[in-house]
């Protein structure tokens, strides 16, 4: 799937809403890390390095959502395809 640069912001917002559906909060932090899914004090958290570019943020968020498990919730075919494709590139 070819994604245009201007579409990444819309995709990113959709993925953040999927994270909300799954009960995970998305945090943007500075530091020497890429990002990913973790559990902090029994809360699901997806941490993303805020210094990385938008395409990389989409890849990290996709990978984290796949790890959380997206099989049990409804996703549009486009969003599901993006998660499947982008999560394999991290």
C-alpha positions in Angstrom: 0.0 0.0 0.0 1.3 3.4 -1.0 0.6 6.1 1.6 0.9 9.8 0.6 2.9 12.0 3.0 -0.2 14.2 3.7 -2.2 11.2 4.7 0.0 10.2 7.6 -1.5 12.7 10.0 -5.0 11.4 9.4 -3.8 7.8 9.7 -2.0 8.7 12.9 -5.1 10.2 14.5 -7.1 7.1 13.5 -4.5 4.8 15.1 -4.6 6.9 18.3 -8.4 6.4 18.5 -7.8 2.7 18.1 -5.4 2.8 21.0 -8.2 4.6 23.1 -10.6 1.8 22.1 -8.1 -0.7 23.4 -7.7 1.2 26.7 -4.1 2.3 26.0 -2.9 5.8 26.4 -0.4 7.3 23.9 2.4 9.4 25.4 5.1 11.4 23.6 8.4 11.7 25.4 11.9 12.8 24.7 14.8 10.5 25.1 17.1 7.9 23.5 14.5 5.3 22.5 12.3 4.4 19.6 9.1 3.7 21.4 6.5 0.9 21.9 4.0 -0.7 24.1 4.5 -1.2 27.8 2.5 -1.5 31.1 3.1 1.1 33.8 1.3 0.6 37.1 -1.3 -1.7 35.5 -2.1 0.8 32.7 -1.5 0.1 29.0 0.8 2.8 27.6 2.3 3.4 24.2 5.3 5.6 24.4 6.6 7.3 21.3 9.7 9.4 20.9 8.3 12.9 20.1 11.5 13.8 18.2 10.9 11.1 15.5 9.1 11.9 12.2 5.4 11.2 11.6 5.9 8.1 9.4 8.0 6.5 12.1 5.4 7.4 14.7 2.8 5.6 12.6 5.0 2.6 12.3 5.6 2.4 16.1 1.9 3.0 16.9 0.9 0.3 14.4 3.4 -2.2 15.9 2.2 -1.5 19.5 -1.5 -1.9 18.5 -0.7 -5.2 16.8 1.0 -6.3 20.0 -2.1 -5.2 22.1 -4.3 -7.3 19.9 -6.7 -5.9 17.3 -8.5 -9.1 16.4 -11.4 -8.5 18.7 -12.4 -5.0 17.7 -13.9 -3.6 14.5 -11.5 -1.7 12.3 -12.0 -0.4 8.8 -10.3 -2.6 6.2 -8.0 0.3 5.4 -6.9 0.8 9.0 -6.4 -2.9 9.6 -4.3 -3.1 6.4 -2.2 -0.2 7.5 -1.5 -1.8 10.9 -0.6 -5.1 9.3 1.7 -3.5 6.8 3.3 -0.9 9.0 3.8 -3.1 12.1 6.1 -5.3 10.0 8.5 -2.5 9.3 9.6 -1.5 12.8 
